[in-house]
Amino acid sequence: MSGQKRVSQIVGSSSFRSFAAALLCTAVPFAAQAQPMPAGEGQALVEAACTSCHQTNMISRSSGYTAAHWDELISTMIDFGGSTQKETIVSYLATHFPPSDNRAATPVPGDMQITFDSWVVPTPGQRSRDPVEAPDGTIWWVGQFGNILGQLDPRTGEMKEYTLPANADPHSVEIDNNGDIWYTGNHNGTVGMLKPGTEEFEEFHMPDPNGRDPHTALFDDDNTMFFTLQNSNMVGRLVPATGEITLVTPPTPDSKPYGIKLDSEGTVWIACNGSNCLLSLDRETMELTEHKLPQAGTTVRRLDIAGDDTIWYVNSGLGYLGHFDPKTGEIEEWDSPSGRDSHPYAMAIVDGMIWYNESGVRPDMLVRFDPGAEEFQSWPIPSGNVYAGIVRHMRPTRDGDLLIHQSATNHIMRVNID
């Protein structure tokens, strides 16, 4: 299936240079509007149990489930032990939030075959996310709500979890060129490192109190880390050998730097989740250049770099898949299959094919786009026997498969691509 396409041009870009400085601070808390729950037996119990981790609109905006599926879903979030409270909660949820099509996806059939391998992490409610493959084939993830760094051996299913330094609340995990494991401390203004085989963490604190929330990171060939700080509206560089951290600020206020990638020429590219722009960063001078995207309302969570150094991105705000050629300034965008409210989120390029998910619909859909044929295909992403998102980051494996997750249900997943 082909989506409707738009073509436009960037006619100019602007540059901005800033060097900031600081200290540890608290990240801006996630704000979501609470929704009143329907009256009934179990209402107070649901509100008390569920709002300890998320707002009640996560329930009211869900697609609803049967009692059996609500039971399975909340079992990945809370360990009730032998308590009878779970039965009351399940009964309430199944009565007031049965299966519905209020956020129905639009699946696209096709010839490509995929399968999912899935693992549920040990600690419930941790919001596991951002799996990445290490050189030895193990998979590392972070549990943001549980302050956890985890390791999975997909050959045996064995998992090990590490408790991070207090209040790190990690947003992502990355592996450097030496095989050391790094996390971004989204709540305490740090990035940290674990050397495999040890139980000790090394922390690096932001030098500016405004640098509150390290977000997503990567390493270049020199083993220098570059990372985003979304709500701080900053981009950072860390030289691990010296501990030196440099922070710069984009020209547009509240542009919310988010996803980050490196092209073949060594330019760092950054997605703007708060404004209609992409950013490019000179690694040496730390000069940021802003590339405006044409449509108001555009926000970009993730991007990736194709073999020809063009940029593919998800237009999360408007429900498009986008392509930007930095050499010509040309921009192409295609409607995502499930439409304007599909909220494309994570993204990765595997063997020239574009993969991303539609997080605003249920099921959370895994989408494949063939740039040559300009055709889509999509699949529902399961969380056990239910469909409950969402994928917030995805990355290829070394043998051409895809690592994803379902943070709402604490699943780490591998997509086996035919």
Secondary structure as the mmCIF struct_conf table of DSSP 4:
data_model
#
loop_
_struct_conf.conf_type_id
_struct_conf.id
_struct_conf.beg_label_comp_id
_struct_conf.beg_label_asym_id
_struct_conf.beg_label_seq_id
_struct_conf.end_label_comp_id
_struct_conf.end_label_asym_id
_struct_conf.end_label_seq_id
HELX_LH_PP_P HELX_LH_PP_P1 SER A 2 GLN A 4
STRN STRN1 LYS A 5 GLN A 9
STRN STRN2 SER A 14 PHE A 16
STRN STRN3 ALA A 20 ALA A 20
STRN STRN4 ALA A 22 ALA A 22
HELX_LH_PP_P HELX_LH_PP_P2 THR A 26 PHE A 30
HELX_LH_PP_P HELX_LH_PP_P3 PRO A 36 PRO A 38
BEND BEND1 ALA A 39 GLY A 40
TURN_TY1_P TURN_TY1_P1 GLU A 41 GLY A 42
HELX_RH_AL_P HELX_RH_AL_P1 GLN A 43 CYS A 50
TURN_TY1_P TURN_TY1_P2 THR A 51 CYS A 53
BEND BEND2 HIS A 54 HIS A 54
TURN_TY1_P TURN_TY1_P3 THR A 56 THR A 56
HELX_RH_AL_P HELX_RH_AL_P2 ASN A 57 SER A 60
TURN_TY1_P TURN_TY1_P4 ARG A 61 ARG A 61
BEND BEND3 SER A 62 SER A 62
HELX_RH_AL_P HELX_RH_AL_P3 ALA A 67 SER A 75
TURN_TY1_P TURN_TY1_P5 THR A 76 MET A 77
TURN_TY1_P TURN_TY1_P6 GLY A 81 GLY A 82
TURN_TY1_P TURN_TY1_P7 THR A 84 THR A 84
HELX_RH_AL_P HELX_RH_AL_P4 GLN A 85 HIS A 96
BEND BEND4 PHE A 97 PHE A 97
TURN_TY1_P TURN_TY1_P8 ASN A 102 ARG A 103
STRN STRN5 ALA A 104 ALA A 104
BEND BEND5 ASP A 111 ASP A 111
STRN STRN6 ILE A 114 VAL A 120
BEND BEND6 PRO A 122 THR A 123
TURN_TY1_P TURN_TY1_P9 PRO A 124 GLY A 125
BEND BEND7 GLN A 126 GLN A 126
STRN STRN7 SER A 128 GLU A 133
TURN_TY1_P TURN_TY1_P10 PRO A 135 ASP A 136
BEND BEND8 GLY A 137 GLY A 137
STRN STRN8 ILE A 139 GLY A 143
TURN_TY1_P TURN_TY1_P11 GLN A 144 ASN A 147
STRN STRN9 ILE A 148 LEU A 152
TURN_TY1_P TURN_TY1_P12 PRO A 154 THR A 156
STRN STRN10 MET A 159 THR A 163
HELX_LH_PP_P HELX_LH_PP_P4 LEU A 164 LEU A 164
BEND BEND9 PRO A 165 PRO A 165
TURN_TY1_P TURN_TY1_P13 ALA A 166 ASN A 167
STRN STRN11 PRO A 170 ILE A 175
TURN_TY1_P TURN_TY1_P14 ASN A 177 ASN A 178
BEND BEND10 GLY A 179 GLY A 179
STRN STRN12 ILE A 181 GLY A 185
TURN_TY1_P TURN_TY1_P15 ASN A 186 GLY A 189
STRN STRN13 THR A 190 LEU A 194
TURN_TY1_P TURN_TY1_P16 PRO A 196 GLY A 197
STRN STRN14 PHE A 201 HIS A 205
BEND BEND11 PRO A 207 PRO A 207
STRN STRN15 ASP A 208 ASP A 208
TURN_TY1_P TURN_TY1_P17 PRO A 209 ASN A 210
STRN STRN16 PRO A 214 PHE A 219
TURN_TY1_P TURN_TY1_P18 ASP A 221 ASP A 222
STRN STRN17 MET A 225 LEU A 229
TURN_TY1_P TURN_TY1_P19 GLN A 230 ASN A 233
STRN STRN18 MET A 234 VAL A 239
TURN_TY1_P TURN_TY1_P20 PRO A 240 GLY A 243
STRN STRN19 GLU A 244 VAL A 248
BEND BEND12 PRO A 251 THR A 252
TURN_TY1_P TURN_TY1_P21 PRO A 253 ASP A 254
STRN STRN20 PRO A 257 LEU A 262
TURN_TY1_P TURN_TY1_P22 SER A 264 GLU A 265
BEND BEND13 GLY A 266 GLY A 266
STRN STRN21 VAL A 268 CYS A 272
BEND BEND14 ASN A 273 ASN A 276
STRN STRN22 CYS A 277 LEU A 281
TURN_TY1_P TURN_TY1_P23 ARG A 283 THR A 285
STRN STRN23 LEU A 288 LYS A 292
BEND BEND15 PRO A 294 GLN A 295
TURN_TY1_P TURN_TY1_P24 ALA A 296 GLY A 297
STRN STRN24 VAL A 300 ILE A 305
TURN_TY1_P TURN_TY1_P25 GLY A 307 ASP A 308
BEND BEND16 ASP A 309 ASP A 309
STRN STRN25 ILE A 311 ASN A 315
TURN_TY1_P TURN_TY1_P26 SER A 316 GLY A 319
STRN STRN26 TYR A 320 PHE A 324
TURN_TY1_P TURN_TY1_P27 PRO A 326 THR A 328
STRN STRN27 GLU A 330 ASP A 335
TURN_TY1_P TURN_TY1_P28 PRO A 337 SER A 338
HELX_RH_3T_P HELX_RH_3T_P1 ARG A 340 SER A 342
STRN STRN28 PRO A 344 VAL A 350
TURN_TY1_P TURN_TY1_P29 ASP A 351 GLY A 352
STRN STRN29 MET A 353 GLU A 358
TURN_TY1_P TURN_TY1_P30 SER A 359 GLY A 360
BEND BEND17 VAL A 361 VAL A 361
STRN STRN30 ARG A 362 ARG A 362
BEND BEND18 PRO A 363 PRO A 363
HELX_LH_PP_P HELX_LH_PP_P5 ASP A 364 ASP A 364
STRN STRN31 MET A 365 ASP A 370
TURN_TY1_P TURN_TY1_P31 PRO A 371 GLU A 374
STRN STRN32 GLU A 375 PRO A 380
STRN STRN33 SER A 383 SER A 383
TURN_TY1_P TURN_TY1_P32 GLY A 384 ASN A 385
STRN STRN34 VAL A 386 VAL A 386
STRN STRN35 ARG A 395 PRO A 396
TURN_TY1_P TURN_TY1_P33 ARG A 398 ASP A 399
BEND BEND19 GLY A 400 GLY A 400
STRN STRN36 LEU A 402 GLN A 406
HELX_RH_3T_P HELX_RH_3T_P2 SER A 407 THR A 409
TURN_TY1_P TURN_TY1_P34 ASN A 410 ASN A 410
STRN STRN37 HIS A 411 ILE A 417
#
